[in-house]
Amino acid sequence: MGFRDVFINVARQIFFDNSTNGFVSDDVQGAIEEINTEIGEVSTTASPGFGFGRSLNVKKNSWLMRTGNVPSNKTGVTIGIQAPVLIKIDVGNEDINTFDIAIYEHEGDEINLTLLTTVSIVSKRTDSFTPSDFGTVTATQGRQIAVKLTTGSSRNIGVDITFKGQE
């Protein structure tokens, strides 16, 4: 029996409380293996959370920026996964506001700018949306994502978007 096998056997004997975290395993080794499986699935089939934002007062028809204050309609974030499907949109802003956020894809510099979906934030600081809110939204691998505040206004807004795809 090797050194690694000894630790695996010990980890299987250590109790793990799964009552508050959604794990199935009730031993440390099983919990580690669950985490490893989850990380493996996410790292190969989901995008990182693409973040967009804009500071100060943001008025309707304003494009949000990506990292480095680059307008997302000029240079968005490229989708690198195969067969991307939108699975989550998280929106936050400083004040309690009502506004719409539109998600687009394009080839860069607004070339072939295509609306994917729109979500509405109604009198809230934050909101989270899933396909049950906006339907099934597919995007194109290799295209760029852009985000626009299309109605209303906001202050210090942030929008995070996650896609899931195939390996």
N, C-alpha and C positions, 0 to 999 in steps of 0.2 A: 504494500500500500504506500503510495507516494505522499509527499508533504501536502499537496493540494487536496488529495482525497481525505486526509485527516481533518483539514479545516472544513471541508464540505460536510463531513459527518458531524462535526461539532456544531456547525451552523444549523443543521437539521434538528438538533436537540434543543436549541435555544428558542423559547416561546416568542412569538411575534403577535402583538395585539392588533388584529385586523378589524376591530369593531367600529373604528371612526375614520377609516381611510379608503374604503372600497376595495381593499386587497382581498383575495381569496385565501392566500397562504396564511398559516398560523405558525410558521417557523421562519427563522431568519433566512435560511438558504432559499426557500420558496419565494419569499418576498424579493430577494435579490434577483432571482430569475424572472419574476413578473416585471420588475423594473427594466431589466435587460430586454425583455420582449417588447415592452412598450416603447422604449427608446429606439430600438431597432425599427419598429413600424413607423414611428413618427419621422425619424431621420431620413427614411427613404421614400416616404409617400406624402409628406406634407411640407408645405413651405414654412419658412420661418414667418413670424408675424410681420408683414410688411407695414411699416409705419409712415404715416403722413400727418402733417400738421401745419398750423399757421398761427403766428402770434398776434396779439393785440386784437382789435376789432376786425372781424371778417364779415364782409357783406356778400349778398347773393351774387352768384356767377363768379365767385373767386375760386381759383384752382389752389388746392393745398400743395404744400411743398413736401419733398422727400428729404432724406438726410442731406445736410449741407445746404439747405435753403434753395434747392433746385426745383423749379415748378414742375409738377408731375405730368403736366400736359406736354412739356417739352422733352423731358427725360424722366420717364417713370421708372418703376422697379420692374425688372425683367422676370417673368415667370420661368423657372428652370425645370419644373417637373412635368412629366408626361400626363396628358389628359386631365388638366387641372379643373377642379370643381370648387367653387366658392363654398366654404363651410362656416365662416364666421366673420362678422363685422362688429367691431367694438368702437364706440364713439364716446368721447368725453369732451366737455368744454367747461369753462370757468363759471358761467352763469346758468341760470335756469332759462333755457331758450327753446324755441320751436323753429326747426329748419329741416331741409332735406339734403341728403348727401347722395351724390351719384357716383357710381364706380364705372370707369371706362377702361378699355384696352386700346392700345395703338402701337404703331411700329416705331415711334419716336417722332418728336417734333410735330405732333398732332396728325401724322399721316395715318389714314384709315382709322380715325378715332371712332370707336364703337361703344355705345352705351351697353353695359352689362346688367345693371340693376340700380334701383334707387331705394333708399330707406328714409323714414321720417322719424325725427326725434321730436317729441311733443312735450313741451314744458318740463324738461329734465336736464340734469347735468351730465348724466351718463346713460347709455343704453347699449344693449348687446343684441345682435340679430343672428339668426341661423336660417338654414333653408326652409324651416317651417314658416318663417316670416317673409322670405323673398322668393321662394321656389328654387328649383334647380337652376344654377347658373354655371355654365361651362365657359372656360376661357381658352386661349390658344397658347400653347407652349412657345416661348421665345418672344411673345409680344410683351409690351410694357403696360403696367397698371397706372392709372391716373385717378385722382379723386377731386371732386368739385362740390362746393356748397352751392346748391342751385336755387334755394329759396330761403327767406328769413336771414338771420344774422347770428353770429356766434362770437365768443371771445376766447382766445387761446384754445383753439380746437385741436384735438388729436383723433386720428382714425387709424385703427389697426385692422388688417385684413389677413385672413388665413385661407389658403387653398389646400385641397387634398387631391392627390393624383395616384397614378400607378407607378410601380417600380420600373 
